[in-house]
Amino acid sequence: MQSKISTRYLTKLGFEGDFSPTLANLKSLLSLHVQTIPFGNFSSFLGGEVSLEQDQLVQKLLIENREAYCLEHSTLTRIVLTELGYKAYNVLGRVYYQSTPTTSPVRTHLVTLVRIEQQLFLYDPGFGGMTPTTIVSLNNIGETQSTPLEDFRFVDVAQCDLDSAALTEMKYMLQACIHDEWVNIYAINPEQQIAMADALIANWYISTSPESLFTQYLMLSTANAEMRITLKDRVLRTHGKGRSDKQVLSSFDDFEQTIKSVFRIDIAQQKLKAVWEKLTLNP
């Protein structure tokens, strides 16, 4: 039986028809999620609180039409998918995208794993501009898995060309094929189911540390079957099949229009102006 939260989630995503916890429906949910609930970090960028409390996640993401980063997305999806009848749990991964560390980065990327008939799948709507737009199997290690935008695969961390000192306790690396090259995205260990307290510590670091990207930069993204759209500070990029566009937002009006029409985020103009002021003070 669906709870008010899972019913609200299905309504928010625009899922139609009767729901049952099938593999096909899991794929549909993730596709709808990445199109409907954008990735972003207005709260941490402005120095505000980022809550992982269930009621506040529902209010922010399902009622107020706001953005979220991985810890919010995956906490909510683990709750909702469990209510919908799936066996879902969270793990924390280490991020390697656009970096080649020699020591292990902090475990900060929260994902949801879902087990269906002895098979394990990644359900991750919260990695921003490179999040998979459909589920990825953890039963086909090393095999290329197609998604609407890129090919992904999981490989054993021993095959990802990083020193073992940078991969502490990790088991599999998620890779994406970008410009015909396999690129490391993040690593996880599916056997390390976390407690909520672990997510709270990661969330505190991500939302408050001056070393966190989420306190230093504004980052937004959304995606569909044809393209990804990202905003980093004032730079808007569109990446589609065979094309890529870049635009620098030069005025507050352009910024506000982009937030409301492209990312479809409802946020008070006062907060938007505070964000714009911070962006223009630190171009």
Sequence and secondary structure as in RCSB ss.txt:
>XXXX:A:sequence
MQSKISTRYLTKLGFEGDFSPTLANLKSLLSLHVQTIPFGNFSSFLGGEVSLEQDQLVQKLLIENREAYCLEHST
LTRIVLTELGYKAYNVLGRVYYQSTPTTSPVRTHLVTLVRIEQQLFLYDPGFGGMTPTTIVSLNNIGETQSTPLE
DFRFVDVAQCDLDSAALTEMKYMLQACIHDEWVNIYAINPEQQIAMADALIANWYISTSPESLFTQYLMLSTANA
EMRITLKDRVLRTHGKGRSDKQVLSSFDDFEQTIKSVFRIDIAQQKLKAVWEKLTLNP
>XXXX:A:secstr
   HHHHHHHHHHT  S     HHHHHHHHHHHHHHS EE HHHHTT      HHHHIIIIIIS   B HHHHHH
HHHHHHHHTT EEEEEEEEE TT   SS   EEEEEEEEEETTEEEEE   SGGG  SS EESSSTT  EE SS 
EEEEEEGGGSS  GGGSTT  EEEEEEETTEEEEEEEE TT    HHHHHHHHHHHHH TTSHHHHS EEEEE S
SEEEEEETTEEEEEETTEEEEEE  SHHHHHHIIIIIS     HHHHHHHHHHHHH  
